[in-house]
Amino acid sequence: MNYFHNVNKTFLSYSLILLILIPIFGINFLISFLGNILLLLFLVPLLLLLLMFIGFNFFKSKINSCSNCGAISFGLTETCTNCGADLDNNNKINQLDKRPSDTTIEVKAEEIK
């Protein structure tokens, strides 16, 4: 009988300790887990938007337009697929031959009465 009483005391004391400690650490774990999930829900879309922005700017810089026919091509070829003009020379010539007055827009201000 004494052995059964000692076993029940230790079982009761361990179960009380577990009932006190588990909710404390369990709630703390649950709060931190939910906080991390919320961080992921907000940061993953921001990361994807940043990657899309970088990729868009990269591909935008690779696009060439032909000055002869106006066809748009991705920067993989040196000649226009539509008319056969040399895209590298056209872009260099267009950039070097332009005068600043050709690319500037004149705006006249008018007073509204």
C-alpha positions as CSV (number, residue, x, y, z in Angstrom):
1,M,0.0,0.0,0.0
2,N,2.9,2.4,0.8
3,Y,4.4,1.8,-2.7
4,F,1.0,2.7,-4.3
5,H,0.8,5.8,-2.3
6,N,4.4,6.9,-3.3
7,V,3.7,6.2,-7.0
8,N,0.5,8.2,-6.8
9,K,2.4,11.1,-5.2
10,T,5.1,11.2,-7.8
11,F,2.5,10.8,-10.6
12,L,0.4,13.6,-9.1
13,S,3.4,15.9,-8.7
14,Y,4.7,15.3,-12.3
15,S,1.2,15.7,-13.8
16,L,0.7,19.0,-11.9
17,I,4.1,20.2,-13.2
18,L,3.2,19.2,-16.7
19,L,-0.2,20.9,-16.5
20,I,1.4,24.1,-15.3
21,L,4.4,24.1,-17.7
22,I,2.8,22.9,-20.9
23,P,0.2,25.8,-21.3
24,I,2.9,28.4,-20.6
25,F,5.3,27.1,-23.2
26,G,2.5,25.9,-25.5
27,I,0.9,29.4,-25.7
28,N,4.3,31.0,-26.1
29,F,5.1,28.6,-28.9
30,L,1.7,29.1,-30.6
31,I,2.1,32.9,-30.5
32,S,5.6,32.9,-31.9
33,F,4.5,30.4,-34.6
34,L,1.6,32.5,-35.6
35,G,3.8,35.6,-35.7
36,N,6.3,33.9,-37.9
37,I,3.5,32.8,-40.3
38,L,2.2,36.3,-40.5
39,L,5.7,37.6,-41.2
40,L,6.0,35.1,-44.0
41,L,2.6,36.1,-45.4
42,F,3.7,39.7,-45.6
43,L,7.3,39.3,-46.6
44,V,7.0,36.6,-49.3
45,P,4.7,38.8,-51.6
46,L,7.1,41.7,-51.1
47,L,10.0,39.6,-52.1
48,L,8.2,38.3,-55.2
49,L,7.3,41.9,-56.2
50,L,10.9,42.9,-55.8
51,L,12.1,40.0,-58.0
52,M,9.4,40.9,-60.6
53,F,10.5,44.5,-60.6
54,I,14.2,43.6,-61.0
55,G,13.3,41.0,-63.8
56,F,11.1,43.6,-65.6
57,N,13.9,46.2,-65.6
58,F,16.4,43.6,-66.8
59,F,14.2,42.5,-69.8
60,K,13.3,46.1,-70.5
61,S,17.0,47.0,-71.0
62,K,17.4,44.1,-73.4
63,I,14.7,45.3,-75.8
64,N,15.9,46.9,-79.1
65,S,13.8,48.7,-81.6
66,C,14.8,49.1,-85.3
67,S,15.1,52.6,-86.5
68,N,14.4,51.6,-90.1
69,C,11.1,49.6,-89.7
70,G,10.2,50.1,-86.0
71,A,10.2,46.4,-85.2
72,I,10.9,45.5,-81.6
73,S,13.2,42.6,-80.9
74,F,14.7,41.1,-77.8
75,G,18.4,41.7,-77.5
76,L,19.5,38.3,-78.7
77,T,20.2,39.3,-82.3
78,E,22.3,42.0,-83.9
79,T,20.2,42.4,-87.0
80,C,16.5,43.2,-87.3
81,T,14.4,40.2,-88.0
82,N,12.0,42.2,-90.1
83,C,14.2,44.3,-92.4
84,G,17.7,43.0,-91.8
85,A,19.2,46.3,-90.6
86,D,22.1,46.3,-88.1
87,L,20.6,47.1,-84.7
88,D,23.9,47.9,-82.9
89,N,24.9,50.5,-85.4
90,N,21.4,52.0,-85.5
91,N,21.3,52.4,-81.8
92,K,24.8,53.9,-81.6
93,I,24.1,56.3,-84.5
94,N,20.8,57.4,-83.1
95,Q,22.3,58.1,-79.7
96,L,25.4,60.0,-81.0
97,D,23.7,62.0,-83.8
98,K,20.8,63.3,-81.7
99,R,20.9,66.9,-80.8
100,P,19.6,67.9,-77.4
101,S,17.0,70.2,-78.9
102,D,15.5,67.2,-80.8
103,T,14.9,65.3,-77.6
104,T,13.7,68.3,-75.4
105,I,10.1,69.2,-75.4
106,E,9.3,72.9,-75.4
107,V,6.5,73.8,-73.0
108,K,4.8,77.2,-73.1
109,A,3.1,78.5,-70.0
110,E,-0.2,80.3,-70.4
111,E,-2.0,82.2,-67.7
112,I,-5.5,81.0,-67.0
113,K,-8.1,83.8,-66.3
